Amino acid sequence: MAVPYAPIAVPRMEVVLGHRTIGCAVLTSGRTRRLGLRIAPESGLVVTAPQGTGEQAIQAFLERHRRWVLRWTARLDGETAAARRWPYGPTLLYRGDAHTVLVRQAPASGVALTRGRRLLVSARAGSLESARRILRRWLMDEASRVLAQRVEVLGAQMGTEARQVYVRNLRARWGSCWPGGSLSFNYRLIMAPPAILDYVVVHELAHLRDRSHSPRFWAMVAGHAPLLHEARRWLRTYGALLSV
């Protein structure tokens, strides 16, 4: 597509603490002056370190904080272990990647991206139907955030500007352009690969300049989404899988 996406590789290492082997992400920066620790649901244990810090120094640092590391990693693992697996298919697509969905009963509702491409859904009632509603609402919020960003970025590249962006549960469309300059998108696009979402955004932005599907329109789309034929074929083939 017009704007390529590539995953950012975060260096990881394994350390042995007590009787456990624990993986951790290592984030280095020239601005960081000393080693630090945190626990993140999406990546587990994260070590922040000054640029050039070696593995031996990180190993020694983690050994000094062994009790803290073991306590919090066990807590994070316990939260996932207590969850139930989503029964509606083995995985759910999010940003084009298959994620395992887990459901747990918790005081506060929400969704967290955890390690190993898992979506942990917390529901006060603990029922699967309430978890489905929470997951849909989270996907809708994610779609609203990402689509607003992509409309702004791609619109600037195309020299067009949407007056308003709506994200809805559309039944038969991926997107639409309304008179007056408003765009509407299907929230399920957040489940598709980023390049597919971008194609739909480019398509609707092009309609701000040309309401038809004329050769001029398709030339405009191709200029900013050169893989448009592959994107259209992907939606026809896999679009039905984008459901909760």
N, C-alpha and C positions, 0 to 999 in steps of 0.2 A: 504494500500500500504506500501512500504518499509519505507517511512518516513511519519508518521502521521501528519495531520494538525489539529490544534484546534484554534478556534477564540480566540483572546485575549480580555477578558472582561474588558472594561473600565468603572469604576464606574460613575454613572450619578446621578444627583439630580435635583429637580425642585425648582425654586425660584419664588416668586411673587414680581414683580417690577411694581409699579404703578397699572395699571389695567391688566397687562399681566402676565401670567405664562410662564416662560421660562425654558426649559431644558438645562442643561449644562453637559459636560463631566468634570470629575475631575481627573487630573493627579498629583499624589504625588510622591515625590522623596526625599531621604535623602540629595541630593546635593542642592536642592532648598532652598534658604534662606528666600524668601518672596513670597507673593502671586502675581500672574500675570494673565493677560487676553490676549486672542487672539480669532480671528474668523477663523474657518477652514471650507471650503466648504463641506467637507465630514462629519463633526460632529457638525457643528454649533459653539456655544459658548464653549470655552475650558478654564478651570481654572487650572493653575499650582500652586501647594501648597507644603509647606514643609510637610514631613512625620508627621502624627499624627494631622494634622489640622482638627478641628471639623466643622460640618455643620453650626453652628452658626457663626463661624468666617468667613466662606465663604459667608454666607448670608449677613453679615455686610459689607464685602468687596465689594460685588456686589451692595449693596445699595449705597455705597459711589461713585460708578462708574456707577450709574443708567443711566445717559444720554448717556454715551458712549455705554453701552450695548444695550439700546433700539434703538439707531441710527443705529448701525451696524447689529443687528439682523433683523431690519426692512428692511435694504438694501439687506441683503442676501435673505430674504423671497420675496422681490420684484423682484429680479432677476429670481427666480424660477417661480413666479406667471405670469411673462410676457412671459414665454415660451409656446410653443405649444406642445401638446402631439404627440409622434411618432405614425403615423397611421398604421405602418406595424406590427401589432400584439401588444398586450397590454404591453408586457415586452420583454426584451432582456437578455439572459444569459451572465453573466460575472463572471468568476471564480466559476461557478456552481450555482450562486445565480441569481434569477430573479430581474432585474433592470427596473424601469420605465425610458424611454428615453424621454427627453424634448428638444425641439429645439427653439433657440432664435436667433434673428439677433443681431450681435454685431460687433464692429470695428475689433476685433481680433478673429481668428478662433481657436477652441480648444475644448477639452472635459474635464469636471470636474466631479469627483465623489462627489455627494452631499448627504446631510442627507436623511435617509429613503430609501437607495439603489436606488438612482436616478442618471442617467447619463445626465448631462446638456451639450448639444452640441451647441456651439456658431459658427455661420456661417455668414460671411460678407454678402453674397447674401441673406441669410435667406430662401433659397429654400430647400425643402426636399432632392432633389438630391445632392446638395452641402453638406448638413448635412450628408447624407449617405457616401459620399467620406471622409469627415473629420472623421467620426466614424470608418470607415474601416482603415484609416491610423493610428488612435489612437490605435485600437485593434492590428494592425500589430506591432506598436512600443512596446506595452505592451507585446505581445507575444515574440518579439525578446529579450526583457529584461529578462522575466521570464524563457524562454527556455534556454538561455545562462547560467543562474544561475543553473538551475536544471541539465543541462548536466554536468556542472562542479562538482556539489555536488555528483550526483549519479554516475558519471564516476569515481570519486575518490573512492567511496564505492565499485565499481565493478572492480577496477583495470584497467579501460580502459580510453582512452582519444581521443576525437574527434579532428580531425585536423581543421575542420571548421564547423560552424553551420549556416545553412541558414533557414530563415523563409519566406515562400511563400504562395501564394494563390493556393494551390494544389487542383485539381478538384476531384481526385478519391482516394487519399491516406491521411493518417494522418501523415505518416512519411516515410522516406526512408534512406537507407545507401548506400553510393556511394563508389566504389573502390578508395582507397587512404585515406579513413578515414573521409570523410565529411558526415555530417548528414543534412537532409532536413526535415522540419516540416511544417505542415499546420497551418497557423496563427489562425484558428478557435479553436485550442486547448485552447486558452486563455479563451474561453467561457465555457469550460468544468470544472467540479470540479478539484481541484489541484491533487487529487489522480489519476484521469483519465489521465491528462497530464503526470504525473510521469510514469504511466504504458507505455505510448507510448515512452517516453524517454528511459526507461529501455529496451524496446523491440529493439529500434534502436541501443542502446549502445551494447546490446548483439550480434547484427549482426557484430560488429567490431571484435568479437572473432569467430563467427560462422555464415557464410553467409546463411546457410540452416535453415530450421525449424525442425531440428533433435531433438530427445529426449534430447540430451545434451544442445541444445539451450533453449528448454522450461524449463529445470531444472535450467538453469542460470537465466532466467526471473523470474521463481517462487521464486528463492532465494532472489530476491530484490523487487518483486511485487507479494506477495503471493495471492492477490485477483485478479489475472490476468483474471480469467474466468468471474468474475463479471464486470471487466473493459471492457472486449471485448463485453459482453452482453450489457452494458450501451451504448457503441458506436454504436452497431447495432440498439438499440432501439431509442436512442435520438440524434444520430449524425446528423440527418437531421434537427434538430432544431438549430444547430449551424450555423446560417447564418445571414447576415445583408442585 
